[in-house]
C-alpha cells in the first residue's frame, strides 16, 4: 500500500501528521517503490460484492465532486490487478463526473461495506469509453451510456471506527420473515398444547 500513501501524504499532510504525533505510525506506508498498488485476492472479492460506491472527481475550477454509482453486485469489475471498470448507467443527466474527467482524469473511490463496517479507498486515473456495452450487466434493465475504466494507482483499507453498521433491506426482510415464521410455528404449537391439556 505504499503508493496510496505516496500520493495522499503530501507535504501538508505529513506536517499535520507530525504535529499530531502520527507520523511515525505512517512512515512505513511511504516506503517502497513508486509503482501502482496491485489489487489482490481480498480486494477483488470485496469489489465483486459491492452494489454501489462513491466516485470523486475534480472540476475545472478545482472543486471536488462526489457521485454515487450503483448497480447489481459485481457491476464494478476488477479487469486485472491494476484496472477496474464499470458500465455507467444513465442517471440524472447532469454529466458532472464525465465533464470533470474531460480535464482531469484523477479519481478517488470509496467502496463501503456497512454491514461489516469496512471500507476500501482507491486512487486512480479514469478514462471514458463512449457507447461501450462491454461492461453491461446481463439482466439489468438500466441504460448503459458508456464504460469507465480506472487505472488503479493506490488503495488503502480503513479502520471501522465511526462507520455505522447498516444492513441491506433484503437481508433484514429475510431475517424478519424467518423470525415471523418461527413465531407463527411456536404460537401454533402453543395452541395445540393448550388444546391437548384442556
WODALIN-V883426 format. One record per helix or strand. SS is the DSSP state (alpha for helix, beta for strand). FROM is the first residue (numbers start at 0). LEN is the number of residues. If there is no record, write none. Layout:
ss | from | len
SS | FROM | LEN
SS | FROM | LEN
This chain:
ss | from | len
alpha | 1 | 7
alpha | 10 | 9
alpha | 22 | 8
alpha | 40 | 9
beta | 51 | 7
beta | 63 | 7
beta | 75 | 5
beta | 82 | 7
alpha | 95 | 6
beta | 105 | 8
beta | 117 | 13
beta | 143 | 15
alpha | 168 | 29
